[in-house]
């Protein structure tokens, strides 16, 4: 008696049983491999975020469970206290946003340019000791930020190395971490545009979001400028490695073709190297924006938000509200507002720095696909 065996062929629309079983086993194995990571993300990331979001809508003071019946749901009061209601909470939050804005504007462009220049230098084939210089430039990035902050505290004291160096040129250096004066105010005073001790009444009396226009346009304080210098020196090494990887990925044929066409070194750098590094530049700026808006440890170690709140940042203010003032709801609200700010700024930055030709090509392809679908429906 013969047995008839049916095997699914290419035209039957049915996969072979053996192949289907192998695929199912691979799927199960894949889920088993990623389950520990998913559990870790859920326990240590997703659940804490959900809990913090809940706390931001309550008046929890840090004692007991935030989900107990003794904790009251206050709605958006914590957010209103920071954004709309006049008071010390909104004033401090706006001061922290002003400080961080100047901090981002000062740090991100400079650290990007310095990192790119360092990468170009250590990528030169004729440079002797390239490995040593790469290690030396990257070394500050792997040292504890607390240790580097303590070193800079000694460097920028009134009798520190920085002021002694300035004294060689006849410059009387400030007491850096105790000077709350803004750089824009100082430059305007030096140019004779206004007086720091007697600001223009129109600027000092006009209030915008709990701060006067004069305070908004103060610029980074002298203390914040010293911290900015420390952060640029620390982070440039990390971004140097990213640019170095991008430079080593640059095809030599393209640069040699530019040399044959008669392009000088600057023209090759501007028209060949920089366009090739566009994805790396986007990554560096994105990481720089995120990192600078989240700055905390330097402020905690070096200034505690002073002098006169000129180094206060949203991250440090959130920590102070929660751990020192027991206003956990308001501290959590600051954290989520900071997340929203970072999300909006990074999305805007990605849109501005996008490859316009590639975006135009994708839009044209989407239009063609929609037109083809419409034709298919009409037919």
C-alpha positions as CSV (number, residue, x, y, z in Angstrom):
1,X,0.0,0.0,0.0
2,X,1.5,3.3,-1.1
3,X,1.3,6.5,0.9
4,X,0.7,9.8,-0.8
5,X,2.7,12.7,0.7
6,X,1.8,16.2,-0.3
7,X,4.4,18.9,-0.2
8,X,3.6,22.5,-0.4
9,X,5.1,24.0,-3.5
10,X,6.0,27.6,-4.4
11,X,2.6,28.3,-5.8
12,X,0.4,26.8,-3.1
13,X,0.7,29.9,-0.8
14,X,1.5,27.5,2.1
15,X,4.9,27.3,3.9
16,X,6.4,23.8,4.5
17,X,5.8,22.5,8.0
18,X,9.4,22.1,8.8
19,X,10.3,25.6,7.8
20,X,7.4,27.0,9.8
21,X,8.5,25.1,12.9
22,X,12.0,26.3,12.6
23,X,10.8,29.9,12.3
24,X,8.6,29.5,15.4
25,X,11.5,28.1,17.4
26,X,13.7,31.0,16.3
27,X,11.0,33.5,17.4
28,X,10.6,31.8,20.8
29,X,14.4,31.8,21.3
30,X,14.6,35.4,20.3
31,X,12.0,36.4,22.9
32,X,13.7,34.4,25.5
33,X,17.0,36.2,24.8
34,X,15.5,39.7,25.1
35,X,13.2,38.9,28.0
36,X,15.9,39.8,30.7
37,X,16.6,43.1,29.0
38,X,12.8,43.9,28.8
39,X,12.4,43.0,32.5
40,X,15.3,45.3,33.4
41,X,13.9,48.1,31.3
42,X,10.4,47.6,32.8
43,X,11.6,47.4,36.4
44,X,14.3,50.1,36.4
45,X,13.0,52.5,33.7
46,X,9.4,52.3,32.7
47,X,7.9,51.7,36.2
48,X,9.9,54.5,37.8
49,X,8.9,56.9,35.0
50,X,5.3,56.0,35.5
51,X,5.6,56.4,39.3
52,X,7.4,59.8,38.9
53,X,4.6,61.0,36.5
54,X,2.0,60.0,39.1
55,X,4.0,61.9,41.8
56,X,4.1,65.0,39.7
57,X,0.3,65.2,40.0
58,X,0.3,64.7,43.8
59,X,1.4,66.5,47.0
60,X,3.6,63.6,48.2
61,X,6.3,64.7,50.7
62,X,8.5,61.6,50.4
63,X,7.2,59.8,53.4
64,X,5.3,56.5,53.0
65,X,4.0,55.3,49.7
66,X,3.0,57.8,47.0
67,X,0.0,55.6,46.2
68,X,-1.4,55.6,49.8
69,X,-4.8,57.2,50.6
70,X,-3.0,60.0,52.6
71,X,-1.5,61.4,49.4
72,X,-3.8,63.9,47.7
73,X,-4.1,64.3,43.9
74,X,-3.5,68.0,43.1
75,X,-3.8,67.8,39.4
76,X,-1.6,70.3,37.5
77,X,-0.9,72.5,40.5
78,X,2.8,71.5,40.5
79,X,3.1,72.5,36.9
80,X,1.1,75.7,37.4
81,X,3.4,76.7,40.2
82,X,6.4,76.5,37.9
83,X,4.8,78.0,34.7
84,X,1.9,80.3,35.5
85,X,1.6,81.2,39.1
86,X,3.7,84.1,40.4
87,X,6.0,83.1,43.2
88,X,9.4,81.9,44.3
89,X,9.0,78.5,42.6
90,X,8.3,80.0,39.1
91,X,11.1,82.6,39.6
92,X,13.6,80.0,40.5
93,X,12.6,77.8,37.6
94,X,12.8,80.6,35.1
95,X,16.3,81.5,36.5
96,X,17.4,77.9,36.0
97,X,16.1,78.0,32.4
98,X,17.9,81.3,31.7
99,X,21.2,79.9,33.2
100,X,20.9,76.6,31.2
101,X,20.1,78.5,28.0
102,X,23.3,80.5,28.2
103,X,25.1,77.3,29.3
104,X,23.9,75.4,26.2
105,X,24.7,78.3,23.9
106,X,28.2,78.6,25.3
107,X,29.1,74.9,25.6
108,X,27.6,73.0,22.7
109,X,29.2,75.0,19.8
110,X,32.6,75.3,21.4
111,X,32.9,71.7,22.4
112,X,31.8,70.7,18.9
113,X,34.4,72.9,17.2
114,X,37.2,72.0,19.6
115,X,36.4,68.2,19.3
116,X,36.4,68.5,15.4
117,X,39.8,70.4,15.4
118,X,41.3,67.9,17.8
119,X,40.1,65.0,15.6
120,X,41.6,66.6,12.5
121,X,44.9,67.2,14.2
122,X,45.3,63.6,15.6
123,X,44.2,62.2,12.3
124,X,47.2,63.6,10.4
125,X,49.4,60.8,9.2
126,X,52.6,62.8,9.6
127,X,51.9,63.5,13.3
128,X,54.3,61.7,15.6
129,X,52.9,60.2,18.8
130,X,49.4,60.2,17.5
131,X,48.4,57.5,20.0
132,X,49.8,59.6,22.9
133,X,47.9,62.7,21.9
134,X,44.6,60.8,21.3
135,X,45.0,59.3,24.8
136,X,45.9,62.7,26.3
137,X,43.0,64.5,24.8
138,X,40.5,61.7,25.7
139,X,41.8,61.3,29.3
140,X,39.7,64.1,30.9
141,X,36.6,62.3,29.7
142,X,37.2,59.2,31.7
143,X,38.2,60.9,34.9
144,X,35.5,61.5,37.5
145,X,33.7,64.7,37.0
146,X,33.7,65.3,40.8
147,X,37.5,65.0,40.8
148,X,37.9,67.4,37.9
149,X,35.4,69.8,39.5
150,X,37.6,69.9,42.7
151,X,40.7,70.6,40.6
152,X,39.0,73.5,38.8
153,X,37.9,74.9,42.2
154,X,41.6,75.3,43.1
155,X,42.5,76.6,39.7
156,X,39.9,79.4,39.7
157,X,40.3,80.6,43.3
158,X,41.3,84.3,43.8
159,X,45.0,83.2,44.2
160,X,44.7,80.2,41.8
161,X,46.7,79.5,38.7
162,X,44.2,81.2,36.4
163,X,44.4,84.5,38.2
164,X,48.2,84.3,38.5
165,X,48.4,83.8,34.8
166,X,46.2,86.8,34.1
167,X,48.3,88.8,36.5
168,X,51.3,88.4,34.2
169,X,49.4,90.5,31.6
170,X,48.3,93.0,34.3
171,X,44.8,91.7,34.6
172,X,43.2,91.5,38.0
173,X,41.2,88.3,37.8
174,X,37.8,88.0,39.6
175,X,36.9,85.6,42.4
176,X,35.4,83.3,39.8
177,X,33.0,81.1,41.7
178,X,31.7,84.0,43.8
179,X,31.0,86.5,41.0
180,X,27.4,86.6,39.9
181,X,27.8,89.3,37.3
182,X,26.7,88.5,33.8
183,X,29.1,88.7,30.9
184,X,26.7,90.7,28.7
185,X,26.3,93.2,31.5
186,X,30.0,93.4,32.0
187,X,30.7,93.8,28.2
188,X,28.1,96.5,27.9
189,X,29.5,98.3,30.9
190,X,33.0,98.1,29.5
191,X,31.7,99.5,26.1
192,X,29.9,102.3,28.0
193,X,26.4,101.2,26.9
194,X,25.1,101.0,30.4
195,X,26.2,100.7,34.0
196,X,26.0,97.4,35.9
197,X,25.3,99.2,39.1
198,X,22.6,101.4,37.6
199,X,20.8,99.4,34.8
200,X,18.4,101.1,32.3
201,X,15.0,101.6,34.0
202,X,13.1,100.3,30.9
203,X,15.0,97.0,31.2
204,X,15.0,96.6,34.9
205,X,11.3,97.4,35.5
206,X,9.8,95.3,32.7
207,X,8.9,91.9,34.0
208,X,8.7,88.8,31.8
209,X,7.9,85.4,33.5
210,X,8.9,86.6,36.9
211,X,12.2,88.0,35.7
212,X,13.1,91.5,34.5
213,X,14.3,92.0,30.9
214,X,17.6,93.1,32.4
215,X,17.9,89.8,34.2
216,X,17.0,87.7,31.1
217,X,19.7,89.4,29.1
218,X,22.5,89.2,31.7
219,X,24.4,86.5,29.9
220,X,26.2,83.7,31.7
221,X,27.7,84.8,35.0
222,X,31.4,84.7,35.7
223,X,30.9,81.7,37.9
224,X,29.0,79.9,35.1
225,X,31.6,80.8,32.6
226,X,34.3,79.0,34.6
227,X,32.1,75.9,34.8
228,X,31.5,76.1,31.0
229,X,35.3,76.1,30.5
230,X,35.7,73.0,32.6
231,X,32.9,71.1,30.8
232,X,34.2,72.0,27.4
233,X,37.7,70.7,28.4
234,X,36.1,67.5,29.8
235,X,33.7,66.5,27.0
236,X,35.7,67.5,23.9
237,X,37.7,64.3,24.1
238,X,34.7,62.1,23.9
239,X,33.3,63.9,20.8
240,X,36.8,63.9,19.3
241,X,36.7,60.1,19.1
242,X,33.4,60.3,17.3
243,X,34.8,62.7,14.7
244,X,37.9,60.7,14.4
245,X,35.9,57.6,13.5
246,X,34.1,59.6,10.9
247,X,37.3,61.0,9.5
248,X,38.9,57.5,9.2
249,X,35.7,56.4,7.3
250,X,36.3,59.1,4.7
251,X,37.2,57.5,1.3
252,X,40.7,58.6,0.3
253,X,39.7,58.6,-3.3
254,X,37.3,61.5,-2.8
255,X,39.9,63.6,-1.2
256,X,42.5,62.7,-3.8
257,X,40.0,63.6,-6.5
258,X,39.5,67.0,-4.9
259,X,43.3,67.5,-4.7
260,X,43.6,66.7,-8.4
261,X,40.9,69.3,-9.1
262,X,43.1,71.9,-7.5
263,X,41.2,72.3,-4.2
264,X,43.4,73.6,-1.3
265,X,43.3,72.3,2.2
266,X,40.5,74.6,3.4
267,X,38.3,73.9,0.3
268,X,38.8,70.1,0.8
269,X,37.8,70.4,4.5
270,X,34.7,72.6,3.8
271,X,33.4,70.8,0.7
272,X,34.5,67.2,1.3
273,X,35.2,66.5,4.9
274,X,32.4,68.5,6.6
275,X,29.6,67.1,4.3
276,X,30.9,63.6,5.0
277,X,30.8,64.3,8.7
278,X,27.2,65.5,8.7
279,X,25.8,62.5,10.5
280,X,28.5,62.7,13.1
281,X,28.0,66.4,13.6
282,X,24.3,65.7,14.1
283,X,25.0,63.0,16.7
284,X,27.6,65.2,18.5
285,X,25.2,68.2,18.7
286,X,22.3,66.1,19.8
287,X,24.3,64.5,22.6
288,X,25.7,67.9,23.5
289,X,22.3,69.5,23.8
290,X,20.9,66.6,25.9
291,X,24.0,66.5,28.2
292,X,24.1,70.3,28.8
293,X,20.4,70.5,29.7
294,X,20.8,67.7,32.2
295,X,23.9,69.2,33.9
296,X,23.9,68.5,37.6
297,X,27.2,67.3,39.1
298,X,29.3,70.3,38.4
299,X,26.7,72.6,40.0
300,X,26.3,70.3,43.0
301,X,30.1,70.1,43.7
302,X,31.3,73.5,42.7
303,X,28.6,76.1,43.5
304,X,25.4,74.6,44.9
305,X,23.5,76.9,42.5
306,X,25.2,80.1,43.6
307,X,26.3,82.8,43.6
308,X,22.9,84.6,43.6
309,X,21.4,81.5,41.8
310,X,23.4,82.2,38.6
311,X,24.5,78.6,38.3
312,X,21.1,77.1,39.2
313,X,19.9,74.5,36.6
314,X,16.6,72.6,36.3
315,X,18.2,69.3,37.2
316,X,19.8,70.8,40.4
317,X,16.6,72.6,41.2
318,X,14.6,69.4,40.8
319,X,17.0,67.7,43.2
320,X,16.7,70.5,45.7
321,X,12.9,70.6,45.6
322,X,12.6,66.9,46.2
323,X,15.5,65.9,48.5
324,X,15.9,69.1,50.5
325,X,12.5,70.7,50.6
326,X,10.4,67.4,50.4
327,X,8.4,68.8,47.5
328,X,8.5,65.7,45.5
329,X,5.6,66.5,43.3
330,X,7.2,69.8,42.2
331,X,10.6,68.1,41.7
332,X,9.0,65.5,39.5
333,X,7.1,68.1,37.5
334,X,10.4,69.9,36.9
335,X,11.9,66.7,35.6
336,X,9.1,66.1,33.1
337,X,9.2,69.7,32.0
338,X,13.0,69.3,31.4
339,X,12.3,66.2,29.4
340,X,9.8,68.1,27.3
341,X,12.3,70.9,26.6
342,X,15.0,68.5,25.6
343,X,12.6,66.6,23.3
344,X,11.5,69.7,21.5
345,X,15.0,71.2,21.2
346,X,16.5,67.9,19.9
347,X,13.6,67.5,17.4
348,X,14.1,71.0,16.2
349,X,17.8,70.6,15.9
350,X,17.4,67.3,13.9
351,X,15.0,69.1,11.6
352,X,17.4,72.1,11.0
353,X,20.5,69.9,10.4
354,X,18.7,67.3,8.3
355,X,20.0,66.4,4.8
356,X,17.7,68.5,2.7
357,X,18.4,66.7,-0.5
358,X,17.7,63.3,1.0
359,X,14.5,64.6,2.6
360,X,13.4,66.0,-0.7
361,X,14.1,62.6,-2.4
362,X,12.0,60.8,0.3
363,X,9.1,63.2,-0.2
364,X,9.2,62.7,-3.9
365,X,9.2,58.9,-3.4
366,X,6.2,59.1,-1.1
367,X,4.3,61.3,-3.6
368,X,5.0,58.7,-6.3
369,X,3.8,55.9,-4.1
370,X,0.6,57.7,-3.2
371,X,0.0,58.5,-6.9
372,X,0.6,54.8,-7.8
373,X,-1.8,53.7,-5.1
374,X,-4.5,56.1,-6.4
375,X,-4.1,54.8,-9.9
376,X,-4.4,51.3,-8.7
377,X,-7.6,52.1,-6.8
378,X,-9.0,53.9,-9.8
379,X,-8.2,51.0,-12.1
